[in-house]
Each structure stands twice: as C-alpha cells, then as structure tokens.
Amino acid sequence: MKKILNNPLSMKFGFMLFLFLLLQIPISMISGLISERSHRQEEVIQDIARSSSGEQQIIGPLIMVNYQETSFDNDKKQVKQRRKFLLPDSFNMSANLDSFEKYRGIYRARLYKAQVALKGEFKLDDLAELNDLDINRISLVVGIEDSRGLMRFDEMKLGSSNIEIKPGTGLDQIPQGFHGELNLEHIKTQQPLTFDIHFLLQGMGQLKVTPIGNQTRVELSSNWAHPSFIGDFLPISSDVSEDGFQAQWASNNFSTNISQRIQRCLFSDSACHEIEQRQMGVELIDPVNHYLKSHRAVNYSSLVLLLVFVSFFLLEIFQARPFHPIQYGFISLALAVFYLLLISMSEHLGFNLAYLLSTLASTSLLAIYVHGILNSVKQAALFSTGLLALYGLLFGLLLAESYALVMGALLCFMILGFTMIITRNIDWYTRNVVTEEKTSNAET
C-alpha cells in the first residue's frame, strides 16, 4: 500500500479523480440553468395561453330541453323545473388544424386554428314523450373548453334551416361554448333531426373531443408533422409524414358509456371528471426541444470528461511527459464551457446548429492548447479528431432515444476494452522508475 501511495502516477490518478468530482459543481450549475430556462419557457406558454386561448376540448352538440313538471300533493299544486338532455345518435367531427407560432422574446408557443365541422343526427323519440309536458325552451348546446378561441361561425344548420347562435351554454357544468334556440313547432319528432355546424376554433397545443354520439367518428388532420395522439382512444388509422398527419377515430356508446357519463355530469358537478376519462384527440408537440436535448447532453458530460482525462493520462504514460494539474484544470473547464455554449446558442439557432458550433469551438480551443503543451501538430490533430468523434457519438446518442442506453453501454465497453488492451503490459509499480530514468538520461 505504501508503494502505491508513493507512486506519482497513483497521486496523479487521485488528483484527476478529485478534479473530476470538483468539476461536477459547474456542470450542476449549467444543468440548473437549463432547468431554469426550460421552466421559463413553460411560464411563457402559460402566459400566452392566458392572453389568447388555451387547450381546447369540444363537448357536443346536445339538445337541452327545459320543461315544467306539475304534481299535486294534498291538493296543492307543485311545479318543478326539469331538464332533459338528448345526445346525438350519430356524431361525425372533422377538423383541420393549421398550426402557427407565437413568440414572447426568444420563447415560443405552438397554436393552431382548426376549421371544425360537426355533423350527425338526433333521434327525437324521447322528445316526443315530452309533448304533453309544459316545455319552456329547447336549445342546441355545444361546449368549448376556452370560448375565447371561437373566432368565426360559418354554416350553422339544424335540419333544413339555419339557427341563430348565442354565446354561453346555460349550463354550470359546461359554462363556455355557444347555443341556439329551437322552435318546437318546427321540429318533427317522427324523423331524425340532422345538424351541420361549422366554426373556426383557435387553441394551443391540444384539441380533444368527447365522443358524444351513440356512433362517433372523428377525423383530425394538420400540416404539422409531429402529432401525439392523446386520450383514452387511439386512432383506428393514422398517416404521419413530413407534410403533416391525418388520423381517424371511431367509437360507440358501448365502449364509451358516454350517455350515462354525460347525464351524471350535467346533473352532478362532482361527476364531470368522468367525461375526462373518455376523450380522443391530438397534441401538436415540438420534436426539437433543445432544453430536453441539452439536459440529456449534460447527463453524458461525465462520460466525456472521463474519456478526455483518460486520454491525457495515457499520453503521460506512453510519452513519459507529465501534465501539470493546472493544465488538467483548463482542459476540464473548456469541456464544461461546451455545455454553456450549447444551451445559450440553441435558444437562438436551434439545437443541431448550436451543437455543431459548440463542438467546433470546444475542439478548436483544446486542439490549440494541446499543440502548445505537446509541441506536436500530429498529436494535436489526433486528439482533436478523437474529440470530434466523441462529440459525434454523443450526438448520435441524443438522437437515438430508443437505443440510447444500449449504445451508451456499448460505447463504454469498447472504450474500456481498448484502454485495458493497450495498457495490459504496463508494470504500474515500476512505471515511475522508468519515467525517472528517461528524464535523468534526457537531462544528461
């Protein structure tokens, strides 16, 4: 043990380990900076949503019937106000989401304008049973998550006639949206009542639809090529390409149990969360999240630092030329600054270009520094080539999300194996003696 402690190589290895641990402080600070900037991005998105429109959800259309029920108790007449809701027998929705961005400084949020078409029909058998009652009002109601996104109403037909749209729904459970008054005299309960509703809806990020019909079909499309299908139902078919996506959903009342869920929601505030469990929709995601990729790059920083330190340690062994601890310190700081350059430039240039520029800047600085230390263009060129290859492998790990772990494990195994093979014949106990003899011979 004493022989190991007195060996300068062992002392150098211990110092490198200490420097490696010390360098985790600036790396941790850079990681905290990335988290702070990412959190700021989320705050800006929420701020834009508060000032424009947020995520959207469509519930409806449904027919709301307000009527009076008269009863007698001990010869006293009692009149109670009642409501009944009719859901569509068939419900077809189509929407094309035209995505765009809003900026707040260097931060951005993705919004869309959806041209929505709601079509289908109601069976009015239940309405015919209410003819003998005192009906006060019949309304067609459509609920919207954020009514600020209702930008324009186009064709609004119920049966063969147009309906006049008014703001609000008249429901405490689903307050935002629009409704239209229906004339009972013009409604023929013997035949289905069709609806054809078109409007322009603006939202942010997500568009969800409640499959409100006994038979429901939903079709969503967009020019945005990076959808994430959300909700409790996956599309029955989807086509995603660089030009955008198109997806179709289908469901029925047996799979959604939506009629009972809607009834419980509209008659009990506490039960409306059940509707959230029966949704279908899409989220327009940003695949180039430079904060997430920067976080992942920082997670691999220990591997990069370790490999560079091992490279210089092997240079000391094979060239019998010691490096000063301060030189190790400058090299490690140059490697840490790479991540600071990456996050700062990616906010303006995008992650890929920022990664390229940060790699070239860091590699060029270290190549110049190594050339000054070793006074060898060849050694500096080999080192810079190896560092560029290392950053290239790291970039491949960042892109291969599904295979990042196995690729990282194989990379570590290959580098460890290479290091063990080239150092297998070194006598670590006598290496210091050989180094001292070569140094004294050179001085003589």
C-alpha positions in Angstrom: 0.0 0.0 0.0 2.9 2.4 0.8 4.4 1.7 -2.6 1.1 2.6 -4.2 0.8 5.8 -2.2 4.3 6.9 -3.1 3.9 6.3 -6.8 3.5 9.7 -8.6 1.1 8.0 -11.1 -1.2 7.0 -8.3 -1.1 10.5 -6.9 -1.9 11.9 -10.4 -4.7 9.5 -10.7 -6.1 10.6 -7.3 -5.8 14.2 -8.3 -7.7 13.5 -11.6 -10.4 11.8 -9.6 -10.6 14.8 -7.3 -10.7 17.2 -10.2 -13.4 15.1 -11.9 -15.6 15.4 -8.8 -14.9 19.1 -8.4 -15.9 19.7 -12.0 -19.4 18.4 -11.2 -20.1 21.7 -9.5 -20.1 23.8 -12.7 -21.8 21.0 -14.6 -24.5 21.0 -11.9 -24.8 24.8 -12.2 -25.2 24.5 -16.0 -27.8 21.8 -15.5 -29.7 24.1 -13.1 -29.5 26.9 -15.7 -31.1 24.6 -18.3 -33.9 23.7 -15.9 -34.5 27.4 -15.2 -34.7 28.3 -18.9 -37.0 25.4 -19.5 -39.3 26.4 -16.7 -39.3 29.9 -18.1 -40.4 28.5 -21.4 -43.4 26.8 -19.7 -44.3 30.1 -18.0 -44.3 31.9 -21.3 -46.5 29.2 -22.8 -49.0 29.6 -20.0 -48.8 33.4 -20.2 -49.6 33.3 -23.9 -52.5 30.9 -23.2 -53.9 33.3 -20.6 -53.8 36.1 -23.1 -55.1 34.2 -26.2 -56.6 30.7 -25.9 -55.5 27.5 -24.2 -56.0 23.8 -24.9 -59.4 23.1 -26.4 -62.0 20.4 -25.8 -65.3 20.1 -27.6 -68.4 18.6 -26.0 -71.5 18.5 -28.1 -73.7 19.2 -29.7 -76.5 18.0 -27.4 -80.2 19.1 -27.1 -81.2 20.6 -23.8 -85.0 20.6 -23.0 -86.2 22.8 -20.2 -89.8 21.9 -19.1 -92.1 22.1 -16.1 -93.4 19.1 -14.2 -96.7 19.6 -12.4 -97.8 17.5 -9.5 -100.3 17.7 -6.7 -99.6 17.0 -3.0 -102.6 17.3 -0.6 -104.5 19.2 -3.2 -101.6 21.6 -3.5 -100.2 22.2 -6.9 -96.4 21.9 -7.2 -94.5 23.0 -10.2 -90.9 21.8 -10.7 -88.4 22.9 -13.3 -86.8 19.9 -15.1 -84.2 19.3 -17.7 -83.6 16.6 -20.2 -80.7 16.1 -22.5 -80.7 14.3 -25.8 -77.4 13.1 -27.2 -76.8 12.5 -31.0 -77.4 9.1 -32.4 -74.6 9.7 -34.8 -71.8 12.2 -34.4 -69.1 12.9 -37.0 -66.4 15.5 -36.5 -63.7 16.7 -38.8 -61.1 19.4 -38.2 -58.0 20.6 -40.0 -55.5 22.2 -37.6 -53.4 24.9 -39.2 -50.5 25.4 -36.8 -48.6 28.6 -36.2 -46.3 30.0 -33.5 -46.4 33.0 -31.2 -43.3 34.4 -29.7 -42.5 36.2 -26.4 -38.9 37.2 -26.6 -36.8 34.1 -27.5 -39.6 31.8 -26.3 -42.4 30.4 -28.4 -45.7 28.6 -28.1 -47.4 26.5 -30.7 -51.0 27.3 -31.5 -53.5 26.2 -34.2 -56.6 27.4 -36.0 -59.0 24.4 -36.5 -61.7 24.5 -39.1 -64.2 22.3 -37.3 -67.2 20.6 -38.8 -69.8 18.8 -36.6 -72.3 16.6 -38.4 -74.8 14.0 -37.4 -78.4 13.4 -36.3 -80.6 13.2 -33.3 -83.4 10.7 -32.8 -86.3 12.5 -31.2 -88.2 9.6 -29.7 -87.5 10.9 -26.2 -88.6 14.4 -27.2 -91.9 13.1 -28.5 -92.6 11.7 -25.0 -92.4 15.3 -23.6 -95.0 16.7 -25.9 -97.6 16.5 -23.2 -95.5 18.5 -20.8 -95.1 22.2 -20.5 -91.8 22.8 -22.4 -90.2 26.2 -21.8 -87.2 26.0 -24.1 -85.3 23.7 -26.3 -81.6 24.6 -27.1 -78.8 23.1 -29.1 -75.7 23.3 -26.9 -72.0 23.0 -27.8 -69.4 23.2 -25.0 -65.9 24.6 -25.6 -63.1 24.5 -23.1 -62.0 28.1 -23.9 -64.6 30.1 -25.7 -62.0 32.8 -26.4 -60.9 30.6 -29.2 -64.2 30.8 -31.1 -63.1 33.1 -33.9 -65.8 32.6 -36.6 -69.1 30.8 -37.2 -69.8 29.6 -40.7 -72.6 27.4 -41.7 -74.9 26.5 -38.8 -77.8 24.3 -39.8 -80.2 22.2 -37.9 -82.4 20.2 -40.2 -83.0 22.3 -43.3 -82.9 25.7 -41.6 -80.2 27.9 -40.1 -80.0 28.6 -36.4 -79.0 31.7 -34.6 -76.1 31.2 -32.3 -75.8 32.9 -28.9 -72.8 32.8 -26.5 -72.7 30.5 -23.5 -74.4 27.2 -22.8 -76.6 27.9 -19.9 -75.0 25.0 -18.0 -73.0 25.5 -14.8 -71.0 22.3 -15.5 -70.0 23.3 -19.1 -70.3 27.1 -19.0 -68.3 28.1 -22.1 -69.4 27.5 -25.6 -72.5 28.5 -27.6 -76.1 27.5 -28.0 -79.0 28.1 -30.4 -82.7 28.3 -29.5 -85.0 25.7 -31.3 -88.6 26.2 -32.2 -90.6 23.2 -31.1 -93.3 23.8 -33.7 -90.8 23.4 -36.5 -89.4 20.1 -35.1 -90.8 16.9 -36.5 -90.3 14.2 -33.9 -91.2 11.5 -36.3 -88.0 11.7 -38.2 -84.3 12.3 -37.2 -83.1 15.8 -36.8 -79.8 16.5 -38.6 -77.2 19.1 -37.7 -74.4 20.6 -39.7 -72.2 23.0 -37.7 -69.0 24.7 -38.9 -66.8 27.1 -37.0 -63.2 28.3 -36.7 -61.6 27.4 -33.4 -58.2 28.6 -32.1 -56.3 26.7 -29.4 -52.9 25.9 -28.1 -51.2 22.5 -28.2 -54.1 20.1 -27.7 -57.5 19.5 -29.3 -59.7 16.9 -27.6 -63.1 15.7 -28.5 -65.8 13.9 -26.4 -67.3 11.0 -28.4 -70.8 12.1 -27.5 -72.7 10.1 -30.1 -74.2 6.6 -30.0 -71.9 6.1 -33.0 -68.9 8.5 -33.2 -66.4 9.1 -36.0 -63.7 11.7 -35.6 -61.1 12.8 -38.3 -58.3 15.2 -37.5 -55.6 16.5 -39.9 -52.9 19.1 -39.9 -49.9 20.4 -41.7 -47.8 19.8 -38.5 -45.8 16.6 -38.9 -45.3 15.8 -35.2 -48.6 14.7 -33.6 -49.0 12.9 -30.3 -52.4 11.1 -30.1 -53.9 11.6 -26.6 -56.9 10.5 -24.7 -58.4 7.1 -24.0 -58.8 6.0 -27.6 -56.0 5.6 -30.1 -56.9 6.3 -33.8 -58.1 3.3 -35.8 -55.9 4.6 -38.6 -53.3 7.3 -39.0 -50.9 8.6 -41.6 -48.0 10.8 -40.5 -45.5 12.2 -43.0 -43.3 15.3 -43.4 -46.3 17.1 -44.9 -48.5 16.6 -41.9 -50.8 13.9 -40.4 -54.3 12.6 -40.8 -56.0 10.3 -38.2 -59.4 8.7 -37.7 -61.2 7.6 -34.6 -64.3 5.5 -34.1 -66.3 4.5 -31.0 -69.8 3.7 -29.8 -71.8 4.1 -26.7 -71.0 0.5 -25.6 -67.2 1.3 -25.5 -67.6 4.8 -24.0 -70.7 4.6 -21.9 -70.9 8.3 -22.7 -74.7 8.7 -22.4 -74.6 7.8 -18.7 -71.5 9.8 -18.0 -72.9 12.9 -19.6 -76.2 12.6 -17.7 -74.3 12.2 -14.4 -72.1 15.2 -15.2 -74.9 17.5 -16.2 -76.9 16.6 -13.1 -74.0 16.4 -10.6 -70.9 18.7 -10.7 -68.8 16.1 -8.9 -69.3 13.5 -11.7 -67.9 15.6 -14.6 -64.4 14.2 -14.2 -65.8 11.0 -15.7 -66.0 12.8 -19.0 -62.3 13.4 -18.9 -61.8 9.7 -18.9 -63.4 9.4 -22.3 -61.5 11.6 -24.7 -59.9 11.3 -28.1 -57.6 13.9 -29.6 -54.2 15.1 -30.6 -51.4 17.3 -29.3 -49.1 19.2 -31.6 -45.7 18.6 -30.0 -42.3 20.2 -30.7 -39.8 17.4 -31.5 -36.9 19.8 -31.3 -37.0 20.6 -27.6 -33.5 21.9 -27.2 -33.8 22.2 -23.4 -34.6 18.4 -23.2 -31.7 17.6 -25.5 -29.4 19.9 -23.6 -30.3 18.1 -20.4 -29.6 14.7 -22.0 -26.2 16.1 -23.3 -25.3 17.2 -19.7 -26.2 13.7 -18.5 -23.4 12.4 -20.7 -20.9 15.0 -19.5 -19.3 12.6 -17.0 -18.5 10.2 -19.8 -16.9 12.9 -22.0 -14.8 14.2 -19.1 -13.7 10.7 -18.1 -12.6 9.8 -21.6 -10.6 13.0 -22.1 -8.9 12.6 -18.8 -8.1 9.0 -19.6 -6.6 10.2 -23.0 -4.3 12.6 -21.3 -3.4 10.1 -18.6 -2.4 7.6 -21.3 -0.3 10.3 -23.1 1.6 10.8 -19.8 2.3 7.1 -19.6 3.3 6.4 -23.2 5.2 9.6 -23.8 6.7 9.9 -20.3 5.7 13.6 -20.3 3.8 14.7 -17.2 1.0 17.3 -17.4 0.6 19.9 -14.7 -2.6 19.8 -12.6 -3.4 23.4 -13.8 -3.4 22.1 -17.4 -5.9 19.4 -16.4 -8.0 22.2 -14.9 -8.0 24.3 -18.0 -8.9 21.3 -20.2 -11.8 20.4 -17.9 -13.2 23.9 -17.8 -13.0 24.0 -21.6 -15.1 20.9 -21.7 -17.6 22.4 -19.3 -18.0 25.6 -21.3 -19.1 23.4 -24.2 -22.4 22.8 -22.5 -22.8 26.5 -21.7 -22.3 27.4 -25.3 -24.7 24.7 -26.3 -27.7 25.9 -24.3 -27.1 29.6 -25.0 -26.8 29.2 -28.8 -29.6 26.6 -29.1 -32.2 29.1 -27.9 -31.4 31.3 -31.0 -30.1 28.8 -33.6 -31.7 25.5 -32.8 -30.1 22.5 -31.2 -28.4 20.9 -34.1 -26.6 24.0 -35.4 -25.7 25.0 -31.8 -24.3 21.6 -31.1 -22.1 21.8 -34.3 -20.8 25.3 -33.4 -20.2 24.4 -29.8 -18.3 21.2 -30.9 -16.1 23.1 -33.3 -15.4 25.9 -30.8 -14.5 23.5 -27.9 -12.5 21.2 -30.1 -10.5 24.0 -31.8 -9.7 25.5 -28.4 -8.5 22.2 -27.0 -6.5 21.4 -30.2 -4.6 24.7 -29.9 -4.0 24.1 -26.2 -2.8 20.5 -26.7 -0.5 21.7 -29.6 1.1 24.1 -27.2 1.5 21.5 -24.5 3.0 18.7 -26.7 4.5 20.9 -29.3 3.3 18.4 -31.9 0.8 19.1 -34.7 0.3 15.4 -35.2 -0.6 14.8 -31.6 -3.0 17.8 -31.6 -4.6 16.6 -34.8 -5.1 13.1 -33.4 -6.6 14.5 -30.2 -9.0 16.9 -32.0 -10.1 14.1 -34.3 -10.8 11.8 -31.4 -12.7 14.6 -29.6 -14.8 15.3 -32.7 -15.6 11.6 -33.0 -16.6 11.5 -29.3 -18.9 14.5 -29.8 -20.3 12.8 -32.9 -21.1 9.7 -30.9 -22.7 11.8 -28.2 -24.9 13.5 -30.8 -25.9 10.0 -32.1 -26.9 9.0 -28.5 -29.0 12.2 -28.2 -30.9 11.4 -31.4 -31.4 7.7 -30.8 -33.8 8.0 -27.8 -35.0 4.3 -28.0 -31.4 2.9 -28.3 -29.5 5.5 -26.2 -28.9 3.2 -23.3 -27.6 0.2 -25.3 -25.5 2.5 -27.5 -24.0 4.2 -24.4 -23.3 0.9 -22.7 -21.6 -0.5 -25.8 -19.5 2.7 -26.2 -18.3 2.4 -22.6 -17.5 -1.2 -23.0 -15.5 -0.6 -26.2 -13.5 2.3 -24.7 -12.8 0.3 -21.5 -11.7 -2.7 -23.5 -9.5 -0.6 -25.7 -7.8 1.1 -22.7 -7.3 -2.3 -20.9 -5.8 -3.8 -24.1 -3.2 -1.1 -24.8 -2.2 -0.9 -21.1 -2.1 -4.7 -20.4 1.7 -4.9 -20.5 2.4 -1.9 -18.3 4.0 -2.5 -14.9 2.4 0.2 -12.9 4.7 -0.3 -9.9 7.9 0.3 -11.9 6.5 2.8 -14.4 7.6 5.7 -12.2 11.2 4.3 -12.1 11.3 4.1 -15.9 10.0 7.6 -16.2 12.6 9.0 -13.8 15.4 7.1 -15.6 14.3 8.6 -19.0 14.1 12.0 -17.5 17.6 11.8 -16.0 19.0 10.5 -19.2 17.5 13.3 -21.1 19.0 15.8 -18.7 22.4 14.2 -19.0 
